Amino acid sequence: TIPIKFSNMWSLRELHLEDNGLQGTISTSITQLNRIEEIHLKHNNLFGKIPDLAKLKALKVLDLSHNHLRGDIICDQLPLESLRTLSLGSNLFTKIVPPNDFSSASQAHLEVLDLSHNEFTGTVPDYIQHFRNLRWLQMDCNEIKGSLPEAYSNLSKLEHFMLQSNMITGTIPTEIGKMTNLVNLSL
């Protein structure tokens, strides 16, 4: 477990605890870090669910990749207005619960979204089209089915789009050609 009581660390801006073999759940005391801008807990042995982080209004980077976290990713429990990078790859997540209000998603500054190497099922999530500032979208190596939504062409800033190693069917929408900033397209 993370052996720190966060309630007394008012000035903390960045928390780097990656590659430490930490075990246990993510303590809800992390939500008391009102000024935190970056949380890096990747490459540990953390399990359980992501606590409600919505009140961390300064949080720009959340990297929980390469752990054993599971359950649903609940968008309304994340500070979408401030997050720039959300890296949740290589965990055991099964579902994304979209935001109740899509205006928060369209106003989001999220640039990097990594959901790769999880256990997502169902169709390609169409609500991701509302994250208009995305430059990096990685959802490869899951169990996502169906066709690619045409609305993804609205992600005009997207440079890297990785969706390979899923169960995508149908034709690639011609609208993808509107994504003129793409450098890497892996379907």
SULTA-V980551 format. One record per residue. RES is the residue in one letter. PHI is phi in degrees with one decimal (none if undefined). OMEGA is omega as a letter, one per 20 degrees, with the letter a starting at -180 (NA if undefined). D_FIRST is the distance of its C-alpha to the first C-alpha in Angstrom with 2 decimals. Layout:
<<RES | PHI | OMEGA | D_FIRST> <RES | PHI | OMEGA | D_FIRST>>
This chain:
<<T | none | a | 0.00> <I | -82.7 | a | 3.78> <P | -86.2 | a | 5.95> <I | -122.5 | r | 8.93> <K | -91.8 | a | 11.24> <F | -77.8 | a | 13.06> <S | -61.5 | a | 16.14> <N | -98.2 | a | 17.93> <M | -103.5 | a | 17.72> <W | -62.5 | a | 20.79> <S | -89.8 | a | 22.13> <L | -61.2 | r | 19.23> <R | -106.3 | a | 20.71> <E | -131.3 | r | 18.51> <L | -123.6 | r | 14.81> <H | -115.3 | r | 14.51> <L | -128.4 | a | 11.25> <E | -76.0 | r | 12.85> <D | 57.3 | a | 13.38> <N | -119.3 | a | 10.61> <G | 69.4 | r | 9.33> <L | -62.7 | a | 5.70> <Q | -124.7 | r | 4.74> <G | 114.0 | a | 4.49> <T | -96.1 | r | 6.52> <I | -82.8 | a | 7.65> <S | -64.0 | r | 8.23> <T | -67.8 | r | 12.00> <S | -65.7 | r | 12.29> <I | -64.4 | a | 12.46> <T | -72.9 | r | 15.86> <Q | -87.6 | r | 17.19> <L | -85.2 | a | 17.53> <N | -61.1 | a | 21.15> <R | -102.1 | a | 22.30> <I | -63.2 | r | 19.60> <E | -109.9 | a | 21.46> <E | -138.9 | r | 19.08> <I | -126.3 | a | 15.46> <H | -120.5 | r | 14.71> <L | -124.4 | a | 11.52> <K | -68.7 | r | 13.70> <H | 55.3 | r | 13.62> <N | -130.1 | r | 10.04> <N | -120.7 | a | 9.05> <L | -77.4 | r | 7.79> <F | -136.5 | a | 9.89> <G | 91.2 | a | 11.72> <K | -106.4 | r | 13.83> <I | -76.5 | r | 14.16> <P | -68.5 | r | 14.44> <D | -68.2 | a | 17.92> <L | -108.2 | a | 18.24> <A | -58.2 | a | 22.04> <K | -84.2 | r | 22.46> <L | -84.5 | a | 21.03> <K | -67.1 | r | 24.65> <A | -96.3 | a | 24.33> <L | -67.0 | r | 21.73> <K | -108.4 | a | 23.55> <V | -127.8 | r | 21.06> <L | -129.4 | a | 18.07> <D | -119.4 | r | 16.91> <L | -116.3 | a | 14.33> <S | -67.3 | r | 16.42> <H | 58.2 | r | 15.77> <N | -133.6 | r | 12.76> <H | -127.2 | a | 13.19> <L | -70.8 | a | 13.45> <R | -143.7 | r | 16.44> <G | 93.7 | a | 19.00> <D | -96.0 | r | 21.19> <I | -95.6 | a | 21.07> <I | -100.8 | a | 22.77> <C | -58.1 | a | 24.71> <D | -71.1 | r | 25.45> <Q | -101.1 | r | 21.78> <L | -121.5 | r | 21.82> <P | -80.2 | a | 23.84> <L | -60.0 | a | 26.49> <E | -67.4 | a | 28.92> <S | -107.7 | a | 26.93> <L | -60.9 | r | 24.87> <R | -107.3 | a | 26.54> <T | -130.6 | r | 24.04> <L | -128.3 | a | 21.88> <S | -115.0 | a | 20.41> <L | -124.3 | a | 18.83> <G | -65.1 | r | 20.43> <S | 57.2 | r | 19.33> <N | -133.5 | a | 17.27> <L | -124.7 | a | 18.62> <F | -67.8 | a | 20.05> <T | -118.4 | a | 23.40> <K | -153.6 | r | 24.98> <I | -112.7 | r | 25.46> <V | -94.8 | a | 26.73> <P | -65.5 | r | 29.15> <P | -64.9 | r | 29.63> <N | -67.2 | a | 32.04> <D | -119.9 | a | 34.00> <F | -71.1 | r | 34.77> <S | -65.5 | r | 36.14> <S | -66.9 | r | 32.61> <A | -70.5 | a | 32.10> <S | -71.4 | r | 35.48> <Q | -94.2 | a | 34.74> <A | -67.8 | r | 31.36> <H | -101.8 | a | 31.03> <L | -57.6 | a | 28.73> <E | -110.2 | a | 29.92> <V | -126.5 | r | 27.35> <L | -132.2 | r | 25.99> <D | -115.2 | r | 24.30> <L | -120.2 | a | 23.80> <S | -70.2 | r | 24.75> <H | 53.7 | r | 23.64> <N | -124.2 | a | 22.39> <E | -125.2 | r | 24.21> <F | -67.5 | r | 26.32> <T | -124.8 | r | 29.62> <G | 91.3 | a | 32.67> <T | -87.7 | r | 34.84> <V | -61.7 | a | 34.27> <P | -66.5 | a | 32.92> <D | -78.9 | a | 35.87> <Y | -69.7 | r | 34.17> <I | -63.5 | r | 32.63> <Q | -57.5 | a | 36.16> <H | -77.8 | r | 35.50> <F | -86.0 | a | 33.10> <R | -66.3 | a | 36.17> <N | -95.0 | a | 34.51> <L | -60.4 | r | 32.62> <R | -112.2 | a | 33.38> <W | -133.9 | r | 30.86> <L | -129.5 | a | 30.26> <Q | -126.4 | r | 28.53> <M | -131.9 | a | 28.35> <D | -70.2 | r | 29.38> <C | 59.4 | r | 28.35> <N | -128.2 | r | 27.89> <E | -126.0 | a | 30.39> <I | -79.8 | a | 32.12> <K | -118.6 | r | 35.81> <G | 93.8 | a | 38.94> <S | -98.0 | r | 40.64> <L | -78.6 | r | 39.57> <P | -63.4 | r | 40.36> <E | -59.2 | a | 43.22> <A | -63.6 | r | 41.52> <Y | -62.1 | r | 39.07> <S | -64.2 | r | 42.03> <N | -72.5 | r | 41.38> <L | -82.4 | a | 38.39> <S | -67.7 | a | 40.86> <K | -90.7 | a | 38.41> <L | -63.1 | r | 36.55> <E | -109.3 | a | 36.67> <H | -127.8 | a | 34.31> <F | -131.9 | a | 34.28> <M | -120.3 | a | 32.65> <L | -134.7 | a | 33.02> <Q | -66.2 | r | 34.08> <S | 59.7 | r | 33.00> <N | -127.2 | r | 33.21> <M | -121.0 | a | 36.20> <I | -74.9 | a | 38.11> <T | -126.8 | r | 41.76> <G | 84.1 | a | 44.87> <T | -94.8 | r | 46.26> <I | -77.9 | a | 44.60> <P | -58.9 | r | 45.84> <T | -63.1 | r | 48.39> <E | -61.9 | r | 46.72> <I | -57.7 | r | 44.04> <G | -60.7 | r | 46.82> <K | -77.1 | a | 46.31> <M | -83.9 | a | 42.97> <T | -73.9 | r | 44.71> <N | -91.4 | a | 41.65> <L | -61.2 | r | 40.10> <V | -109.0 | a | 39.50> <N | -132.7 | r | 37.47> <L | -122.9 | a | 38.22> <S | -126.6 | a | 36.71> <L | -110.9 | NA | 37.62>>
